[in-house]
């Protein structure tokens, strides 16, 4: 049985582009600390290629952890979060729910990079919401709410707690019909 966090292939391709946009906005935080480590940049490029239909899900599933390992090359929490955002974007080929992880880590990275700006997190989340197409909104609205399905990134765990969980809840609430 397929996880409700997977989404079908067309939906995953739609949200992969948005996830790559989110991750790319904070990529400079990682590259400032590890300019020779191309893993996050390559992960974002692969997410975009997957979105365009140039890469298959099976290839990306095998490579989805590569960018996450780049987080060890960073020293600041913001750069670590930026690398994790790229890794989550690349993992969308596996489970569409990783798009919300990419957004959450990107928002966390933006907030960590601007510790004197209490609005940095909200500003980044607003940018992410404004960046969503109708197709992306529709696809993300098909995902289970954070914590409702245990089998995937939206289950209990790292994405469900703290700033990451707060960002994902905010995004999911924005997708609800008004």
C-alpha positions as CSV (number, residue, x, y, z in Angstrom):
1,X,0.0,0.0,0.0
2,X,1.3,3.5,-0.9
3,X,1.7,6.0,1.8
4,X,-0.7,9.0,1.7
5,X,2.5,11.1,2.1
6,X,3.8,9.9,-1.2
7,X,1.4,11.7,-3.6
8,X,1.2,10.5,-7.2
9,X,4.0,11.2,-9.6
10,X,2.4,14.3,-11.3
11,X,1.8,15.8,-7.8
12,X,5.4,15.0,-6.7
13,X,6.8,16.6,-9.8
14,X,4.6,19.8,-9.2
15,X,5.8,20.2,-5.6
16,X,9.4,19.3,-6.4
17,X,9.9,22.6,-8.2
18,X,8.4,24.6,-5.3
19,X,10.6,22.7,-2.8
20,X,13.6,23.5,-4.9
21,X,12.7,27.2,-4.9
22,X,12.4,27.1,-1.1
23,X,15.8,25.4,-0.7
24,X,17.5,27.6,-3.2
25,X,16.6,30.8,-1.4
26,X,18.8,29.8,1.6
27,X,21.5,27.8,-0.3
28,X,23.9,30.7,0.0
29,X,24.0,30.2,3.8
30,X,25.5,26.7,3.2
31,X,27.8,27.8,0.3
32,X,29.3,30.6,2.4
33,X,30.7,28.0,4.8
34,X,31.4,25.2,2.3
35,X,31.9,26.7,-1.1
36,X,33.4,23.6,-2.6
37,X,30.7,21.2,-1.4
38,X,28.3,21.0,-4.3
39,X,25.9,18.4,-2.8
40,X,23.1,20.7,-1.8
41,X,23.3,22.7,-5.1
42,X,23.2,19.4,-7.0
43,X,20.3,18.1,-5.0
44,X,18.3,21.3,-5.9
45,X,19.2,20.8,-9.5
46,X,18.1,17.2,-9.4
47,X,14.8,18.2,-7.8
48,X,14.2,20.6,-10.6
49,X,15.2,18.0,-13.2
50,X,12.8,15.6,-11.6
51,X,10.0,18.3,-11.7
52,X,10.6,18.7,-15.4
53,X,10.4,14.9,-16.0
54,X,14.1,14.5,-16.8
55,X,14.8,12.2,-13.9
56,X,12.9,9.2,-12.6
57,X,11.8,8.6,-9.1
58,X,13.8,5.4,-8.6
59,X,17.1,7.1,-9.4
60,X,16.3,10.0,-7.0
61,X,15.2,7.6,-4.3
62,X,18.6,6.0,-4.3
63,X,20.4,9.4,-4.1
64,X,18.1,11.3,-1.7
65,X,20.4,11.1,1.3
66,X,23.5,12.6,-0.4
67,X,22.7,16.2,0.2
68,X,21.7,15.6,3.8
69,X,25.2,14.4,4.5
70,X,26.5,17.8,3.4
71,X,25.0,19.3,6.6
72,X,28.0,17.8,8.5
73,X,30.3,20.2,6.4
74,X,28.5,23.2,7.9
75,X,29.3,24.8,11.2
76,X,26.4,27.3,11.7
77,X,22.8,26.1,12.5
78,X,21.6,28.2,9.5
79,X,23.9,26.5,7.1
80,X,23.0,23.1,8.4
81,X,19.3,23.9,8.0
82,X,20.0,25.1,4.4
83,X,21.7,21.8,3.5
84,X,18.8,19.9,5.0
85,X,16.3,21.9,3.0
86,X,18.1,20.9,-0.2
87,X,18.1,17.2,0.9
88,X,14.4,17.4,1.6
89,X,13.8,18.9,-1.9
90,X,15.7,16.1,-3.5
91,X,13.7,13.6,-1.5
92,X,10.4,14.8,-3.0
93,X,10.9,12.2,-5.7
94,X,10.4,9.6,-2.9
95,X,7.6,11.2,-0.9
96,X,5.8,14.4,-1.8
97,X,5.6,15.3,1.9
98,X,9.3,16.1,1.8
99,X,8.4,19.3,0.1
100,X,7.0,20.6,3.4
101,X,10.3,19.5,5.0
102,X,12.2,21.5,2.4
103,X,10.1,24.6,3.1
104,X,10.3,24.2,6.9
105,X,14.1,23.8,6.9
106,X,14.4,26.8,4.5
107,X,12.3,29.0,6.8
108,X,14.3,27.8,9.8
109,X,17.6,28.6,8.0
110,X,16.3,32.1,7.1
111,X,15.3,32.8,10.7
112,X,18.7,31.5,12.0
113,X,20.5,33.7,9.5
114,X,18.7,36.8,10.9
115,X,18.6,36.4,14.7
116,X,17.9,40.1,15.2
117,X,14.8,40.1,13.0
118,X,11.9,38.4,14.8
119,X,9.9,38.6,11.5
120,X,12.4,36.6,9.4
121,X,10.6,33.3,9.8
122,X,7.2,34.7,9.1
123,X,8.6,36.6,6.1
124,X,10.1,33.4,4.6
125,X,6.9,31.4,5.1
126,X,4.9,34.2,3.4
127,X,7.3,34.1,0.5
128,X,6.9,30.3,0.3
129,X,3.1,30.6,0.3
130,X,3.1,33.3,-2.3
131,X,5.4,31.2,-4.5
132,X,2.8,28.3,-4.6
133,X,0.9,27.8,-7.8
134,X,-2.6,26.5,-7.7
135,X,-1.3,23.1,-8.7
136,X,1.2,23.0,-5.8
137,X,-1.5,24.1,-3.4
138,X,-3.8,21.4,-4.6
139,X,-1.1,18.7,-4.3
140,X,0.0,19.8,-0.9
141,X,-3.6,19.9,0.4
142,X,-3.8,16.2,-0.4
143,X,-1.1,15.3,2.2
144,X,-2.2,14.2,5.6
145,X,-1.9,16.8,8.4
146,X,1.3,16.8,10.4
147,X,1.1,13.9,12.9
148,X,-1.9,12.1,11.4
149,X,0.0,9.5,9.4
150,X,3.0,7.8,11.1
151,X,4.6,6.4,7.9
152,X,6.7,9.2,6.6
153,X,8.2,12.6,7.2
154,X,4.9,14.1,8.5
155,X,4.7,11.5,11.3
156,X,6.0,12.0,14.8
157,X,9.6,13.0,14.6
158,X,11.9,15.8,13.7
159,X,9.6,17.6,11.3
160,X,6.7,17.5,13.8
161,X,8.4,19.4,16.5
162,X,9.8,22.9,17.2
163,X,10.2,25.5,14.5
164,X,9.9,22.8,11.7
165,X,6.5,21.6,13.0
166,X,5.3,25.2,13.4
167,X,6.2,26.1,9.9
168,X,4.6,23.0,8.4
169,X,1.4,23.6,10.5
170,X,1.3,27.2,9.2
171,X,1.6,26.0,5.6
172,X,-1.0,23.3,6.0
173,X,-3.4,25.7,7.7
174,X,-3.0,28.1,4.8
175,X,-4.1,25.3,2.4
176,X,-7.4,24.7,4.2
177,X,-10.5,26.1,2.4
178,X,-11.6,29.3,4.0
